[in-house]
């Protein structure tokens, strides 16, 4: 009987000790997670803003490229649209 009681007591003591030791660790983990989430949110917001800026810059570059191509095509198309008179070569007499 004494053997059974000592096992119960040692088991409960061990369980209480583990709970007591893990409680501060759990509270530290929670605060670490909160800090990580707050940092991650601001980092994610910065990255999203940088991506928006990059996309806007690319869109502006594409518009500028299209405009310059449009100007080049009108410049090259204007001289070729003028009719050129056929050149008549004299026949050998």
Secondary structure, DSSP 8 states (H G I E B T S, - for coil): -HHHHHHHHHHHHHHHHHHHHHHHHHHHHHHHHHHHHHHHHHHHHHHHHHHHHHHHHHHHHHHHHHHHHHHHHHHHHHHHHS-----------
